[in-house]
Structure formats: C-alpha cells, structure tokens
C-alpha cells in the first residue's frame, strides 16, 4: 500500500516537461539566471515609470482644465493663482512670473522688462518639463538594450548546445533541446521587455509634448498680462469676463507679513 502511494506521488515528477521555462533556466546555470534577473529588473522598473508618469501627466492635465474653467475670470493674477492647487504646475508659472516682476525693479543693471519676464517664465516651463520627462531616458535605454541582453543569453545557449553536440559526438534531440530552448526563451524575454518600454516611451513623450504646448500657451498669456498691466488677456476668454488687472509689485503688509505668494 505504501509502495503504491509513493509511486503515485512520483508519477507527476516523472511525467513533468524537462524542457519547460524553469527547467531551461536551471540548465543554463548562472549566466541564464543573471540574464533573467536583469530583464526582470528592467521590466519592473519600466512599468513603474510608466504608471507614475501617467499619474503625473494626468494630474497636470486636470490642472489645465481648472485653469481653462475660471483662472482668467479672477480679479488679478494672485487671485487666480490662489484658486489653483499649491503644487500646481500652472500656479508655479504664475508665481514665478509675479516674482520676476518684483525682482526686475530691484535690478541695478537695466534690463528690458519683457526679456526678464520671458526668461523667468521660460525657465519655469523648462523646470516643469524636465520633471515630467524624468525617467523616460530609462525607458528608451531599456527599449534599445533589452534585446541585446536577451541576445547575449541566446548566444550562450547556442554555445552550450554546440558544446553538448561536440561532447556527444552526434546532434541528438536530447543533447540540444535544453540549451536551444533556453536560447529561444532569452530572445523572447528580451523582446517582451523591450517592446512595452518603447511603446510607453513614445506614448509618454507624445503626452509630454501636448502638456508642454499647453504650458507654453499659458506662459505666453501670463507674460502678455504682466507686460500690459492686465490689459491683455487670452482671446479664448469670454467677451463678458472681467480682465485681470495686475496688482503692484510690492503688496501691502498685514500683521508684519508681506502679501507675496510663496514659491512652490
């Protein structure tokens, strides 16, 4: 009875596929496992970057909707910025523009106000775009390197297959099936890691480009409003809306505190 039970328990192991995925990795040894872990690391980090960047981009896009809904209907740029989230990318542009306007009056070397404001707003845009683009270089690297990492595992697998053929003296299926299967698996893994990374990179770059265009248009509107003392506003603003009038550069103080907007 005991012999029958042991035989039944050993049957699945005897009938298991000796050329499966994990079996091929075990036959490949240290090199196969190293290649596998490198590709797995690339894949995990790629998906992490993809989802975090999607979250950041969607957050900025939602901020753009709130700007279009009511920012330019406020009484001043400061009031409009107060309606935005503290960490909003659009609020950062407004705050940097207002701060640049205040700093221009403190310059000892005369600089054209338009050039000073334009440079400050452009620097603010570049900071935001740089943050949104962080991590995309890793996706591009994975997309170009992962196939070669998989190819390295393939070359090692083929080499081991040739060694077994030479040692056996004949090209039998048993001698080459394991190493060749390992080689094909490494190639497939490299492509499986690279393709999503390339697609994610191109998609995120396109979304970043769209966000950058919106930020540039908003920055230009802020520049026009600051340079015209509130007389210039976006053409898309409703005709009945009240134009934003810029407040003096130095706000009045209350309880010993200035009315400046803190930087984000």
N, C-alpha and C positions, 0 to 999 in steps of 0.2 A: 504493500500500500504506500509506504513512504517512498519507495523507488519510483512508483508511478507518478506521485505528486512532484518529485524533483525533476523527473523527465518532462512533465508538462510545463513546469516553470522554466526549464531551459530551452524549450522549443521556440519561443519567440526570439530569444537571443540568437539561436542558430539560424532562424529564418530572416533575421534583420538584413537590411541592404548594406553591404560592405562598401558601397560606393556613394553613400549619401553625403550631405553637406558637411556634417561634423566629422564623419569618418575621413573625408578628403582633407580637412584641416589637420586632423591628427596625424595623417600620413605625411603632410607637408612639413611638420616639425615647427621649429622656432620661427623660421622665415615666414611661413604661411600664417601663423598666428600673429606675427608682428604686422604683416601687411593688413590682415583682417582688422586688427585693433586701430591701426592708423586710419583706415577707411571708415570704420565705425565712428571714430572721434570726429572726422571731417563731416560726416553726415549729421551727427547730433548737433554740432556747433552751427552747421548751415541752417538747420531747421530752427534752432533757437534764434539766430539772427533774423531769419525771415519773419518769424512771428512777432518778435519785438519791434522790428522796423515797420511792419504793418500796423501795429498798435500806435507807434509814434506818428506815422503818416496820417492815420485816421483821426488822431487827436488834433493835428494841425488843420486837417480838412474841416473838422467840426468847428474849429475856431474861426475859420474863414466864413462859414455860414453865419455865425453870430455877428461877425463884422459887417457882412452884407445886410443883415437884418436891421441893425439900428445904430451902428457906430457913428455914421456920418450925420445922424439926426441929433446928436448931442450938442450941447451948447458950446463946448470947447473940446480941444484935443484931450485935455486932462480928464474931463468928464466922460468922454468916450472911452479913454483907456481904463477908467475906473469900472466900466461895465464889463470889461474883459477879465478873464482869469489872470491871476497873479503871474503864473508861469506861461502865459500865452505868448506865442512867437510874435503875434501882431502887436501885443502890448509892449514887447521888448523893442520893437521898431519905433513905436510912438515915444516911449521913454527915452530911447537913445536920441531921437530927433529933438525932443524938448531939452535934453541935457546939452546937446551940441549947440542949440540956440543960446542957452545960458552961457556956455563956455566961450562962445565966439566974442562976447562982449568983454571977456577978460583977457583976450589975446593982446599982447604988446606989439606984435608984428602984424600989420594989417593984412588980412586975408579976405577974399571975396566971400560973403556970407553964403552964397549959393554953392560955391565949391566946398566950403567947410561942411555944410549940411549934407550935401550929396555924398561926400566921402564918409561921413559918420554913418549915414543910412546904409551905404553900400557895405561898410564893414559889419554892420549889424546883420544885414542879409547874409553875408558870407559866413558869419558865425553860425547862423541857424542852418544854412545849407550844409555846412561842414558836419554839424551834429547829425543831421538826417542821413548824411552819406557815410557815417561811421559804420564799419563792419562790412560794407559792400565789397571792399577790396578782398576780404577773406572769401566771399562767395566767388568772386572772379578767380581767385587763386585755386580754390577747390575745383572749379569747373575746368581749369586747364591742367591741374596737376593730378587729380584723382585717376584719370585714365592711364597715366603713366605709372602710377603706383600699382594699379591693377595689372598693368602690362609687366611690371617687374615680377610680380607673383606668377604670372603666366610663363615668363621666361624660365624662372626657377623650376616650375612644374614640368615644363618640357625637358629641361636639362635632366631632372631626376628620372623622367621616363626613358630618356636615351641611355642613362647610366644603367637602369634596370634591364633594358634590352641588351646592352653590351654584356652585362654580367650573366644573363640567362642564355645568351647565345642565339636567341630567336625572339621574334616580336610576337609574343603571345598576349592575348587579351588580359589575362590575369596580371601580367607584368606591367602593362602600360595604362590600364583603365584608371587606377587610382591617381597617379600623377597627372595624367591628361585631364581627368575630371577636376582635380584641384586647379589646374591651369585655367580651364574654362570658367570655373567659379570665380577666380580672381579677376578675370577680364569682365565678367558680368557685374561683379561688385563695384569695380572702378567706374563702369558706365552708370550704374544705378546711383552712385553718389554724385557723379559729375553733372548728369542731365538736370536733376532738380535744382542744383546750385546755379547752373547757367540760366535756366528759366526764371528762377527767383531774382537773380541779379538784373536781368533785362526788365522784368516787370517792376521791380522796386525803383530802378533808375528812371523808368518812364513816369512813375508816380512822383518821384522827386522833381523831375523836370516840370511837371504840372504845378506842383506846390511852389517851386521857385518862380514860375511865371506869375502866380497869384501874389506872392510876396513882393516881387519887383513892381507890379502894378500898384499895390497898396503903398509901397515905399515912395513911389513917384507921386501918388496923391498926397501923402503926408508932406513931401518936400514942397509941392505946389502950395499947400495950405500954409506951411510955415513961412515960405518966401513971400507970400502975398498978404500976410497978416490976416488970414482967414477968409480972403475974398475968393480964392479958387477952391473948388470942390469937385468931386468926381462927376462926370457927365451922366453917369447912371443913376445919380441921386434924384429922387422925385422932385418935380418942379416946386411943389409946395413945401418942401422941407426947409428948415432954417439953416443957413450956412454956419459953419463953425468959425468962431472968431477967436483968434489966438490971444491968450492972456499974456500979461507982461512976463518977461523972463524971470524976474525975482518976485515970488509970491509973498504976500503979507504974512506976518508971523502971528501965531496964536499960542499963548502959554509957553513962549520961548522956543517954538519949533517952527521950522520953515515949512512951506507948503509944497516942497518938491516931491516928485514921485520917486519912490525907491526903485533902484535898478533890480531887475530880476536875474 
